[in-house]
Every structure is written in C-alpha cells, then in structure tokens.
C-alpha cells in the first residue's frame, strides 16, 4: 500500500475494515513522513486530520502526534508550518495525547533555534497547545521573553501565544497583565503593535481584581488615545471583557450607548452597534428600560440609513427576549403602548424605503404584539398586519436576493404572530392566496411554505380555497428550472393540506398531468413524499408506482416499491364505513397483505451503510397493531357467535367474578388488553431509540402509542373493570395545541371516543352489544384517520452515533480475556461521539450513560469447590460528559466464580433536557475467570485427602 492508497482509504468509506486498516494507514503516512522528498512529507502531514477523523481514539492519535512532533523538530519551516496547521485543525483531539511531556519536549526544542521564523512557528504551536499545557512554566517564560524580541514576526507569534495562554491559565494571565500594560503604555511601542496587544486584555477575567485592573487600563486608553483605530479596538476589547466577567455589562452598555449617541465617527458608531448586538444576545436581562429608550432615541434621530438599520437589528434581537417586557413594564393607562418611542420607531420603519429597515420594523412590531398579550393592543395588531401585508406585497414581486431575504424574514414573523394571535389567521391566509397570483416563482415557494406552516397549527385552509390553488398549479410555467421544480413541490403541499387527505379525481388529474409535463423524477418523489406525509395515499401510491422503473439501483427500486405498498395499504383503511364491521375486517386483511409485501421490499432495500432500522421497526409495529385491532373486532363479534352459557350467571355469583357472566369473551378481552399494552411499550421503545428524529416524527410515534393505550383503556372501561376506571387523566386531551392536521384529527377521535365510552359506561351495565359496538366503532374511527409518514421515515437531517473501544481487548475476536478469580478486572471504556453534517439540529448530547453487566456463561473446573460464592453477575452504571466529543471511564469488575463470563457494555445518552435515549451501541467481551496456583494446589490436596480410604477402627487402634 502506497501513500496514494492511504489517501484513498482516508477519503472513502470502507465499511467493516476501519479498525483493521487504521494502523496500516498510519504506517503508510509514517513512510511518507520519512521520505526524502519534501512534497511527499507535506502530503503525508496534511492527511493526518482525516486519519484523526476516521479513527479518533487516543492510542492512534498519541502515536500520530509524536510522529508529527519529530517532523516539527527535524523538518524545515514549511513542514513546521504544516504541522502547526494540522494541530490547529485537530484542536479537539489534543487532549487525547497520552505522552504530553514527550510531545511538548520535542516541539519545545525548536524554541532555542537561531531562526526567528522557526521560533515564531514554535510559539504559535505552543499557543495552539495551551489547552493541554496551560501551566508549563518554561512555555510561560519563553513567551514573556519573546515579547521583547526585535523581530516583528516573533513578537506577533508571542502575542498570539500569550493570548491563548491567558485564556487558559489564571496564573499566566495575572503574571503577564502588568507587562502587557507597560508595553501598551510605553512610548517606544509602535501603535500597530499596541493595537495587537490590546485584545489580549479580553482574557483577563479569571478574577474580579484582574478584570477591574484591565478595565481601568482600557478606560485610560480610550481617553488617552482618541484615534479611530485605537477607540475601535479598545471598545471591542472592553465589550469582550465585560461579556466574560458579566458584572460590568451594565457599565459597558452605558459606555457604548454614550459613544453611539455622542461620537460623530461612523466607524465608531458601527462598532458600538455591533457590540450592543453582542450584549443583547449575551445578556438581554441586563438591559434596563433607559438603555432601550436611549437606543430608540438614537435610531429616531439618526439620518444615516445603515446606522439606523444596525440599531434596529439590535432592537429586533431585544424584542425577542425578556428586555421587551422590562421596557413596557412601566407603561400605564395614561401612557399606553402606542405612544412609546419604540412603537413609534417600529411604525415609522415599517414603511421605510429601505427593505431591510422595513423588515426589522415589522419584526419589532410583531414581537411587541406577541410579548404583551395582557394589554389592549387591538390597534397595534392592525398596524402590524398592515405593515406585514404592505411589505409582503412589495417584496413578493421582486426576485432580487435582498427582497427575497426581506420576504423570508417577514413571513417568519407572520407565522409567529398568527401562532400567538389565531384570530388574525383567516384574513392573512386569504391575503397570501390572493398575492400568490401576482408573485414571482421564488416568492411563491416561500409563500406556499408559509401557508403550509400556518395550516399545520390552525385549520385555516379549506376546500373552498382549493380551486384557486389548482388554478395556480395549472398555470405554472412550463420551464424546468430549479425554482420552478421547488414551486411545484411547495404548491402541491398546500393543495394536500387544503384537501384534508381527500383529493378529488379532478385535482389528482391536474397534478399528475403537470408532473408529466415539466417535473423531473426527484420532484415527483418529493411530491409523493409530501402526499404520504399529508395522508393522500392514493396519489402517492400512483406516483411511487411511476417512479419504480426510473431508478438506477435495485435498492432504490425496492425502497419505492415498499412505499407504494404502504400507501396502498393505508388507502384500503381509508375506505372503511362506520358500522360495517365485516367490511372493516376485510379492509384490515387487505391492508395487511400490502404491508407484508412492503416490509419484504423494505428489508431488501436496506444496506449495511443504511440499515433502515427505524423504518422497519415502525412498519412492524403498524402490522402488529393492525393484527391486534383485527383480533379485537373478532373478539367483539364472538359475543354474538359464542354467547355466554346458561350457567354463566350462577357461576359468576358463586365465584364472585361478574365477568364470568360474559362467558369466554372476558378472557379474550384480557388477552387483547395485554397485547395493546405491549404494543404501547414497544412504541415507547421506538421513541426512546430515535434520538436523531425530528419533533413531528416523535410526536407521530407518541400518537401511535396513545392510540394503543386508548384502546387498552376502552377495553378496561367498557368490559373488564368499569368501576375502577378514571377519566380525569384523559380530560385535557382536547385542549392540547396540535402541531399538524394528522395530530388534530387523532386528538379529535381520542376525545370523541372517550366521551362515548364515559356516556355508555354510566348508562348501561356491562357487557352488551352496545359495548362491543362502541369498541368496534372506536377502532374504525382510529383507522379512518390516514396514517402520516413523517420526515424521519424518508430523511435523516441529524445523524449521531457513538463508537466504543474497550481495553483490555482480546488478541483474536473470540478469545476470552484471562483474569484470576481473586483479582478484579479494570475495564476501560473509551468512546467517541460522531456527528453528521448538522450536529445538534434537534437535540444535543449532554452526557453518556454507560451500563456494564456481566453474566456467567459456563462454570469452570473447580467452581463447585469454592466455599464463598459471590453473585454470578456484575451490574454497574456510570454517567460521563463528553468533552470535544470524547469520553473515557473505568469499571472495576469482580469474577470470583470460575468459568467464562460475558461482559456487555451498552451506551445510552441523556440530552440537554435530561431525557434518556437508547442510542446504543452494545459491545460484548468474553472474560475467563481462572483459579490462582495456590488455590488450585490447595484444592488438589483436598481432593486427594478426600479420595484416600479412612483407616479401619479396632480395639487395638485406641492404644
């Protein structure tokens, strides 16, 4: 294998061979490092970050960094520069270096070079390593010395290193602060060097006295050096120091607002605005009303549009936080909201000629309306809606990037406003529909997405609006540009929402005809996916059918075929009629046939790199759910086909069990209830294992779980134990705000079923045909709601996985690790959290929970002769917090029973909200507990003495 082979290994995914080939790749890179050609050495060095990314465990990273340190010590300056860049790119892996002393020793030897460039690179290298060597005195000493160097390159490198160590070490920061102060205030220090030294003071926040002295120095600098560059650098350092120390933020706000108000220089004003925005994000709760009022006055009096835009951006950030409530907390009846400066400014800016200024104006105004629900703000609501509509009308016909950005901001504010003010939604939706006809293609995409977002919270899109939407779809332009394809998808989504899962034949014809004319295969698939999500399964089935033969891989074919079968199965359930129980049985049987075909195709579509675990488990649960519902209908019918015997009543009186009077249906209902309880538990496990799923998918799984619990509850309430059932815990179901049309319909069914069950349970004693009929009607009502296949079924936006490494590890895969029974095994568990392209999109890992269990597989020779028998199992749990996506911990395990033990290590994660998720993985290790030599010898002696025959007793043996 050559260097090019190592390059291909590090750039391509090699399934199943990563652990085997990582050392081989390191060896090949090492050959490149030892090559006599500088080009190959440089190429080998720059490949190391990919190696760290592919195998991020300490044992390899330590070896790799030691090799890089050798190259840094022996190579030329260009190679040292490459090693420096690799170190800076691999900052999160630095703490995995095991031999820190040896690594630093090899790097530090270059600091004594006569070449100032080599010393400068070394200083920067030490600065990059500050997180793992914050208290190295020799590094501190050389950095302090290098600040006095006559070479500018070395001084700049020393400043970088000093800033890095100041951020990590309190001791170094306290020691270097006076020297930095002297250099800044010294007359011999050039101004450009002072500008580089001043930002170092932002790290002097380790204690109050250090922060106070740094703040005094900065205050003197602002006064003593009024030049624009010096004021800008000093003020920004001031802000960074205040943001880190927290206690000086109110003073810093006053200082920045003073410069914004009084300083005539635009550059200083822009710097003050940027720093105010930083503090608005960092500590909005520290903004008192006077600060916000001063900012409003500056914005009202500023003639400069760019400065006004910046100040409005700060107010827009503040309006989303607690600061807006603090501002309006002092308004009284005599001084209502409408006459405050903030409202005046927002109303004035809503109709500004600059679109960005107008966008911030409507954002501030809408946030005021949202944040102050207790005040009478009817007029303000109207002003906000008018401002939004005027800006939408202006931007929707302009396809320039600025107008589209403003349009996106405005539509986002509109969605937030309507979510908090539902009574405004109907008129806003009608306005958007009317504006769709006049908008450009790119604007239509955003507006259609907005309509879908509004409709997911509120049922405002009805069939009365479907005609306009279909007309828009028919007149869609015949071009096949990317924006046009996006427009087709977004408009189809709005049509699906408006049709409420029941598309007419005419609408389906229009959609399919338009897709045949201008849409490519990917667009058709996206529309079919949206149809599956909105419950329009008949159309989605036809679209999947048309796409099956247009893909280049058999895995894609099986995937599309499975989606077609699932859509056909759900379409069978949608056609059920109320009260027709035999028809419901037939529909469920037909749906199960399609689902079985689909799960076979879905299994064939899975690959080792894409196992489709969630999809398979979700469909298996759906199949089992349908089978359980079918069995429940059969059980209800058995009250007619197999009524209770004549002696059932007397049997119930003699045994004291009222259910005995119902005959065999009572036992069957108990079995059905247990089945639905088990299904609910399996849905809960699926929910708990879906850490990367989006919120809508998780809510969908919750609804399936709740439907199983509902059926279980209805069985108990109507038949098994009507007296003990409480309805209070299910009372708030109808008041929960729904996030989608599917959730709204399911919640409606839940509420209706519970009301019918409660009414029936109060009026009629169990068990009659009314009760079984009510149960069957509840089943049909649940199945008639078209199942929604949410995003995670099709697409994974967040990807998180954990990789574990155990030590000691066996030399061969099946060989057990030997340990003596009177000793304890130290098991070290290391792990790496690996992310996809969007880490932390929905939730982040706060800690990793490691559970270690051991079970005795088989006893060894001599196990029966042990006198003290400990437990045959170990069970230990530890929670560790990953740092830079790496964690490590140790377990002490006891194997006192001789034999072979299986040790299982399972990882799960806890997110920021404290919720546990069973993400895996699970790793198994074999351990063989052996007897120590002394105990073995003692046991053999006992066996031999036990095997010798006892001497014969006689009259002479006594003497």
N, C-alpha and C positions, 0 to 999 in steps of 0.2 A: 504494500500500500504506500503510495507516494503522498506528497503534500496536497496534490490536487484531489486525491481520494479522501483525505481528511477534510478538505474544503467541501466536497460533495456530501460527506457524512454529516458535517455540521450545518449544512444548509437545507438538507432534505430530511423528511421524517422517515425514520427506519423503524417500523413497528416491530417490537419484540426483541430488538438487538441493541437497545440503548446501553444497558448495563454491561453487556459483553464488549462493546466496541469503544466505550468511553476511554478506557486505558490505552487502547490501540491508537485512538486519535491523539491522545496526549503524547504518546511515543513518537508519532509522526510529526507533531508540532515541535517536539524536542529536537528531532533530526533537522527540522528547518531552522531552529534557533542555532544549532551548532554548525550550520552550513557556512561555507566560506564566502558565499555570495550575499551582499547586503540586501538585495532585493528579496531573496527567499527568507532572510531573517525578519525583515519588516513584514512580509506577508504572513509569516507564522505568528508574529506578535499580534497583529490585528485580528487574527482568528480566535484569540483566546476568549473575548466576550461571548462569542457564540458557543464555545465549549462550556463556559460557566452557565449560560442559559439552558443548555441541553442537559447538563449534569451538575446541578447546583448543590453538591454535598461537600462538607469540609475536607474529606480525605483527598479528593482530587483538586479542590481549589487551593489547599495548602501547598501541594506539590507544584501546581502550576505557578503560583505566585513566587515560590522560591526560585524556580527556573527564570521567571521574569526578573527577579532581583539580581540574579547572576548576569543576565544580559545588561541590566542597568549599570552594574558595577564595571563590566568589561567592555561594553559596546561604545559606539561613538554617540555624539549628542543627538543625532537624528533618531537612533534606536532608543535612547533615553526618553526622547520626546514621545515616541510611540508607546513606550511602557507607561509614561505618565498619562497619556490619553486613555489607555486601557484601564488603568487604575481608577481614573475619574469616571469612566463609563460603568465600572463594576463596583461602585461605592457600596451597594447593598450587600455585596459578598465579602467585604473586608473583614467583618467580624468572624468569619469562618476560618480565617488564617489561624492555625494552631501554633506554629512556631513564630510568634510575633517578634520575639527578640532576635532570632536569626535573620528574619526578613528585614527588619529595620537596620540591623548591623551591616548587611550587605549594601543596602541603599545609602546608609549614612556615610559609608567610607568615601563617597564621591564628594562630600562637602569640603574635604580638605584639598580638592583639586586646585591647580593654579588657573584653570579656565573659569572665568566668571560666568559664562553661559552654562557650563556644567553645574556650577554651584547654584545658579538660578533655577535650573530644572530640578535639582535636588530639593531646594527649598519648596518649590511648588509640589513636589512629590510628598514631602513631609506634611505640607498643608493639607493635601488630599487624604493623608493617613491620620489626621488629627482625631478622628472619631475613635480610633483604637489605641492611640498613644497620647492621650491628652496631657499626661503629667510627666512626660520624658524631659528631665532637666537639661540633658545635652542638646535636645532639639530647641528648648526654650533659649538656651544660651546662644546657640548659633543664629537663631532668628534675630535676637537682640543685637548681636554683633553685626549681622548683615544689614541692619537698618542704617548703620554708619558707613556703609560701603560707598566708594566713589563711582561705582558702575551703576548706571540707571536701571539696566535690566535686572541686576541682582537686587537692587532696592525694591523694585516693583514686585519681584518674587517674594521678598521678605515681607512686604506689606500684605500680600495675599496669604502667606503662611501665618502671619501674626493675626489676621482677621479670622482665619479658620480655627486657630488655637484659642483665641479669645472667646469664640462662640462655644467651645467645648470645655475649657478649663477656667475655673474661677481664680485659681492661683495665678495663672499666666495673665489673665485679664487685669487683676489687681496690680501685678508687677509691671506690666507694660504701659499702664494708663499714664503714669507720670512721664515716661519717656516720650510717648506719643504727644502728650500735651506740650512738652518742651519743644519738640520738633515743629509742631503746628504754630506755636507762638514765637519760635525763633526767627530772627530776621534773615539768617543765612539759608533758610529752607525756601526753595523756589515755590511759587504759587501753584504750579501744576502738581508738585509733589504734595502740597498741603491738601489740594482737592482729592488726592488719592488716600491721604491719611485720615481725613475727617470721617469717612464712612466706617472706619474701624470702631468708632465710639458707639455705634449702634449695638455692639455686643457687650457693652459694659453694664449689664442689667442683672448680674448674679446676686447682688445685694443692694439694699437701699442707699447706703453711703456711696458706693461706687457709681450708682445711677445718678445720685444727686450731684456728685462732683463732675461727672461727664456733662450733665445738663447745664451746670454753671459755666463750664468751658464753652459749650455750644452757644449759650446766651451771650457770652462775651464776644465770640466770633461773629455772631450776627450783627452785633453793634459795631464791632471794630472794623469789619470788612464788608462794606455795603455793596460791593460789586455784584453784578447779577450771577455769575457762576458760583461765587462763594456763598451767596444767600441761598441759592437753589440747593446746593449740596448740603449745606448746614441745616436748612429747614427739613429736608428729606431725612437726614440722619436723626434729627430731633424727633420726627414722627415715628421712625422705626424704633428708636429707643423707648419712646412713650408707649408704643403698642406692645413692646415686650415687657416693660416694667409695670404697665397697667395703671399705676397710681397717678401718673402725670398726664393722663389723657385729657381731663377737663382743661388743664392749663394749656395743653397743646392745641386743643380746639380753639380756645380764645386767641392764641398767638396766630394760628393760621387764618382765622376769620379777620383778625386785625390787618394782616398783610393783604388779604383779599380785598378788604374794604379801602385801605389807605395807600397801598403801594401802587404806583401808576404803571409799573412794568408788566407787560402781558405775560412774559415768561414766568415771572414770579407768581402771578395770579394763576396761571395754568398749573404750576407745581402745587400751589395751595389747594386748588380744586382736586387734583389727583390724590393728595394726601388726605383731604377731607373724605373723599370717597373710600379710601382705605380704612379710615377710622369709623366710617359709617357701617362698613361690613364687619369690622373687628369688634366694636363696642357701641352698638346703637343705643343701648340702655343708658349710656352716659351723656347722651345729647339732651340737654335741658331745653326748655321752650325758648329761652333767649338765644341759644345757638341757632336753632332752626329759624327763628324770626330774623336774626341778622343775615343769614344766608338768603332768605326770601327778599329782604330789602335790597341786598346787593344784586340779586337777579332782576328785580323790578327796575332798578336804576341803571343797569348795565346796557349800553348801546351796542356792545360787541356781541354778535350772534354766537360765535364759537365759545366765548366765555359763558354766555347765558346757557348754552347747551350743556357745558360741563357742570354748571351749578344745578341745572335741572336733573342731570344724571345723578348727582348726589342726593337731591330731594326724592328722586324716584326710588333710589335704594332705601332711603329712610322711611318712605311711605309704606314699605312692605314689612316694617318692624314695629316694635313697641314705641319707638320715638314718635310716631304719628298720634298715638293715644295720649302720650305725655303733652304733646303740643295742644291738643284740643281739650285736655282735662280742665283748663282754666276758662274755657268759654262759657258764658252764662246765657240766660234768656235774653238779656239786653244786648249781648254781643254774639249773635248766632254765627254758625259756620260760614255763612255766605259773605261776611264782611271781613274775614281774616285775610291777612296778606297771602298766605299760602293758597287759599282758594282763589283769590283774585289773580295771582300769578298763573295758576293752572288754567283758569278760564281764559285768561289772556293768551296763553301759549297754545291752547287747543286749535286756534285758527291762525297760527303763525305761518308765514310764507315758507319757512324752512320746515321740511317734513320731519326731520329728526327732532326738532324742538317741539313740534306739534305732537309727535308720538309720546315724548316724555310728559307733555302736558296732560294728555288723556290717561296715561298710566297713573300719574299722581292723583288725578281727579277720581278715577275708578277705585284706587286704593283707599282714598278718603271715604268714599261711599261704603266700601266693604268694611272698613275698620270702625266705623261709627254707626252701628245699627240701632243704638238706643236713642239717637237724636232724630228729630223731624227733618228729613233731608229730601223731601219729595222733589223740590225744585232742583236740588243738586243732582238727583238721579236723572231728571230730564235733561239738564245741561250736559251730563256725562254721556248719555245716549246720543244726543245731538252731535256732540264733539266726535264721538266714535264713528257715527254714520257719515259725517262730512269727510272725515279723514279716510274712511274706507272707500267712499265714492271717488275721492281724488286719487288714491293710490292704486285702486283695482284696475284702472285703465292704463297704468304706466308700467312697462315691463323692465325698467331700469333697476339695477341692483339696490340702489338707495331706496326707491319706492317699495320694492319687494320686502326689504328689511323692515321698513316702517309698517307695511301691511301686516307682516308676521307679528310684530310687537303689538299692534292694535288688536288683532284677532285674539291673541293670547289674553290680553286684558279683557276683551269682550267675554270670553269663555269664563274667566274667573268671576266677572261681575254677574253673569247670568246664573252661575252656580250658587252665588250668595243672594241673588235677587231673582228668584224664579218667575215672579210676575211680569218681568220685562222680557221674557224669552220669546213669547209668541210674536210680538211685533218685530223683534230683532231677527228672527228666523225668516219672517216674510220679507224683510228688507234685504237680507242676504240672497234669498231666492230671486228677488227681482233684479238684484245687482249682478247675478251670475250671467245674465244675457248680455250685459254690456262690458264684461271684464275680458282681459287678455288671458291666454291659456295658463300662464304661470300663476296668475292671481286666482283663477278658477280652482286650481289644485289646492291652494291654501284655504280658500273659502269652503270648498267641499269637505276638507279635513275638519274645519271648524264646525260645520253643520253636523258632521258625524260625532264630534266631541260633545256638542251641546245635546244631541239626541241621546247620547249614552247616559246622560244624567237626567234628562227630562223628556217625556214622551211628546215632543212638540212637532215631530214630522209625521203627518198622517197621510192617508191615501188621497186626500183632496189635493195634496201638493205633488202627487206622483206624476200627473200629466205634464206639468212644467218641466220636471226632471227628465222625463222620457223625451220630450221635445228637444231639450238641450242635448241629450245623447244622440238624437237623430241628426242634428245639425253640426255635430262635432266635425272639425275639419278633417280632410282626407289625408293629411300628412302623417308620416310615421316618425316624427321627431320624438326625442326622449320626453320632452314636456307634454306632448300630446298623449303619449302612452301613459304617463303619470296621471293626466287628466281623465283618461278613460277609467283607470282604476278608482280614483277618488270619487268620480261621479257615480260609478256603479255601486260603490259602497253606500253612498247616500240613498240611492234607489233601494238597496236592500233594507236599509234602516226604515225608510218610509213605507215600504210594502209590508213590514212586520211579518216576515217569514212566509208570506203567501203571495208569490209572484203570479200574475195572470199570464196566460199563454201569449197575449199580445206583447207584453213587456219582455218576456223571455225571447220572443222572436226578434224584437228590435235589438236587444243586447247581443244575441248570437250573430245577427247579420252584420252589426257594426264591427264585431270582433273578427269576423271572417274578412272584412274589407281592409282594415288598417292595423289590426293588432298583431304583434309577434307572439311567439309561444310563451315567453316569460310573462307578458302582460296577461295572457289568457289564464296562466297558472295563478297569478296574483289575484285576479278577479274570482277565480274558482275558490281560492283560499278564503277570500273575504265572504263569499257566499256560504261556505262551510261555517265560518265564524258567526254569521248572522242567522243561520238556520234555514237558508234557502237551498235545501239539499237536492231538490230535483234538478235545478240548474247546474249546481256544482257537479253532480254525477255525470251530466252530459258533457260538461267541459273537461272533466278528467278523462272521460272516455275518448274524447277527440285528441287529447294530448298524449295518450299512451304510446302511440307508434311514432311520435315525433322526437323521442329522446335517444341519446346515443349509448346509454348504458342499461344493462339488464336490471341493475339495482334501482335505477330511476323508473324503469318500466314497472317493476313490482311495487314500488312506492306509489305511483299514480294509480295502479290497479287496486291497491288496498284502499286508497282514498275513495275511489269510485264505489267499491263495495260498501264502505262505511256510509257513504252518502245514500246509497240505495237502501241500506238497512234502516237508516233514520227516516227516509221517506215512507217506508212501509208503516212505521209507527205513527206518522203524522196523519194518516188517512183513517185512523180509528174513529168509531162513532160512540157517543155516550150511550150506556145501557146495553150495548151489544157485546156481551162477554165472550161468546164463541168467536165472534169476529176479532176481538182483541187477542184471543189465544192464537188464532191463525196468523194475525199480523206479527205477533211476537215470534212465532215459529219461523215465518218468512224472514224477519229481520235477523234472527239467529243464524239462519243459513248463510245470509250475506256476510254477517260478521265472521263466521268461521272461515269463509273463503278469504275475507280480508285479512284476518290475522295470519293465515298461511302466507299470503303475499307480503305482509309486513315483516314477517320473520325472514323471508327470502331477501327483502330489501336491506336488511341490516348488514353492516360490515364491522370488522374489528375496530376500525377507527371511528365508526358511527353506529354504535350498537342499538340505537333507538329504544333505550331502556324505558323511558317514561311513556312513550307511545304504546309499546307492547303491554305494559302494566295497566295503563289507562283503559285500553281496549279489553283486556282480560277481565277487568273489574266490571266494565259495561256488560260483557257477555254474561258473567255470573249474576249481575244484577237483573238482567232480563230473564234469565233462567229462574231466579228466585221469585220474581214477580209472576211468571207463568205458573210456577208451582203454587203460589199463593191463590191465584184465581181458581186453580183446580181444587185446592183445599176448600175454598168458599163454595164451589159447586157441589162438593161432597156432602154438604148439609142436605141437598136435595136428592142426590143419588144414593146416599147411605145415611138415612135419618137415624137418630138415636133409638135403641131398642125400647120395648115397653117397660122393661125393668130398670131403665136408666134412672128414673126419678127416685125409686125406692133405694137404689144403690147409692145415689148421691146423698139421700137422707141418712143412710146407715154409716157412710164413711165420713160425712161432714164436708165433702167437697162438692160445691154447687156445680163445678164444671163437668162432673161425671154425668149430669143430666143431659149434656150436649152430645154424648157419645164419643166416637173416635176423633171428631174434629178438634176436640180440645188438645189432644196430644199432638196432632198435626200442626196446630197453630203455635204450640210451644216450639216445635222444630223450626217453623218459618221465622218466628221472632228471633231465635238464636242465629239463624242464617243472616238476617238483616243486621243484627248487632255485629256479627263477624265482618260483614261487608263494610259497615261504617268504620270498624277498626282498621281494615285494610286501606280504605280511602285516607284515613288519618296517617297511616304509614307512608302512603304515596305522597301526601302533602309534606310530611316531615323530611322526605328524601329529595324534594325538589327545591334545593337551595337556590338554583340559578333561574327559577321560573319567574315570570313577571306576575304582577299583582292580580291581573284579570284571570290568568290561568289558575293561580292558587285559589282565588275566590270560586272559580268554576268547580274545582275539586271539593272545596268546602260545601258547595251546594249539593253535589252528588252525595256527600257524606250525610248532610242534613236530610236529604230525601230518604235515605235508608233509615236514619233514626226516626223520621216521621212515620214511616210505615211500621216500624217496630213499636212506636208509641201508640199508633192507631190499633194495632192488634191487641195490645195490652188494655187500652181504654175501652174497646168495644167487647172483647171476648174474654181475655184471661183474668184481669183484675180491675174492673171498672171503679171499685170503691177507693182504691189506693192511688189512683192517677190524679195528678195535679196539672192544671192547665196554665197556672200563673207563669211558669218559666218560659212558656212559648208565647206569652202575651205581646211582647214588644216586636214580634217579627215584622208586622206591617209597618212599623214606624222607622225601620232601618232604611237609610238612604241608599237607593240602588245605584250601581255604577254602570249597568248595562241593561239593554232590553231583555236579555235572557234572564238576568237576575230579577228584574222587575216581575216578569211573568211567573218565575218559580216562586217568588215570595207571595204573589197573589194566590197561587194554587195552595201553598202551605197554609195561608191564613184561612182560605175558604174551607179546606179540608178540616182544619182544627175546629172551626165554628160548627160545621155539620156534625162532627163527632161529639162535640160537647153537647149540642142540642139533642142528638139522638140518645146519648148516654143518660140524660136527665129524664127523658120521657118514657123510654121503653126498657124493660128489663132484658138482660141478655138471655139467650142468644137467639135471634130470629133472623128471618130472611132480610129484614131491614138492615141489620148489622153487616151481614156478608155483602149485601148490595152496596152499602156505603163504602166498604173496604174496596170492592172492585171498582167503584166509581172513582175513588181516590187514586187507584193505580192507573186508570185510563187518563185521568186529568194530568198526572205526572208525566206519562209517556207522550201525551199530545203536545207538550212543550218541546219544540225541536231542539235537540242537543247542540250546544255551541262548542266547536273545536277551536280553542283559543290559540294565541300566538305560539306558546311554547311547544305545542304539538307539531308545529311546522318549522319553527325558527328559534334558535337559542341566541339571545342577544348578549347574555353574560355567561362566561364559562369559568368555573372554579374547580380545581382538583387538588388533592393532597397526595404527595408521594412520600412514603415512609422508607427508612433504612434502619435495619436492626443490627446491633452488634452486641455480642459476638455473632457472626454469621457462619453457617456451615461451609466446609470446603466444597462439597458437592450438594446439589439441591436436596437429595433425600437422606443425607447423612445427619443423624442427631448430634446435638452438642453434648459432650460428656460433662458431668458435674458430680462431685461426691455428695452422698446423701447428708453428711453432717456439715456441709458448707452451703452458702447461699449464692445464687447466681445474680450478678448485676447485669440487668438488661438495659442497654442504652438505646433509646428511640429518638431518631432524628427525623425531621420532616421538613418538606418544602411545600409552600402554597403556590400553586401555578395558576396563572390567570390567562384569559383570552384577550381579545382586543379592547374590551370595555370593562376593566375591573371595577367592582363596586357599583355597578349601574343600578341595581335594585337593593342590594344589601351587602354589607361588608363583614368580614370575619373579625370578631373581637378576641376570641380565644378558641383554642382547640382542646377538646376533651379526649384524653387517651384512656381506653379501658383495656386492661391486661387480665386475661383469665387463663388458667392452666387446668387441664383435666388429665387424669391418669388413664392412659390408653391400655397398657398391659403391665402386669406386675413382673418384676424380675426375680431371678433366683435368690432366695434368702429373704424375700419380703415378708413371708409368713412368720419368720423367726424374730422379727423386731418386736420389742416389748412395748415401746411407746409409739403409738400410731397417731400421727398428726392428720389433719384434713387432707384429702386427696386433691383438693383444688386450691388455687390462689385466685383472688379477685381483688384487683387494685385499680383505682381510678385517679387520674391526675388531670388538672386543667393548666394549660400553659398558654401564654400570649405570644404569638409570633412577632418577631422583630425583623423588619425587612424581609417578610415572607419566609422566615426560617425559625424553627423551634427545636428544642432539644431537652430531654429529661431522662431520668434513670429510674428503674424499678428494681427492688430487691425481692427476689423470689425464693421460696423455700421448697425443696424437693426431698423431703425426708422419706418418702415411700420409694422403695427401689422399683425401677421399671422405666417405661417410656411415657413421657408426658407431652401433650400437645399444648403449646403456648399460643394463644391468639391475641393479637393486638388490633384493636378496632378504633378508628378515629371518627369523631364527630365534631361539629363546630357549633359555636354559640355566636349569634350575630350581635349587632350593637344594641338591640332591644332586649337582649337576654333570652332570646328564643333559641332552643336547641334544634339542630338539623342533623339527620343521619346521612352524612355525605359519603362515609367510608374514607379510605379503603380498609379492608380487613386482611391482615397478614398472619400467617401461621408458621410456627417454628417448632421443630421437634427437639426435645431435651431428654437425654438418657441419664437417669439417676443411678449411680453405681456405688457399691459399698467400698469404704476405705479399707486398706490392707489389714489394719489392726482388728477392725470389727469382723472382717472376713475370717481371719485366723481364729478369733475367739469363737465364732460360730462353728467353725470346723471342729474345734476342740469339744464344744458342747455336743455336737452331733456324734463324735467318736465315743465320748463318755456315755452318751445315751444308748449307743449301739452295743457296748460291752455287756455280757450277761451278769446279773447280780450273783454274788457268792452264796452257796448253799449254807443255811443255818443248821447247826447241830449242837449237841450238848457240850462238845469239846471246844466249840468256837468261842464260847464265853471266856475260856481260860487261855 
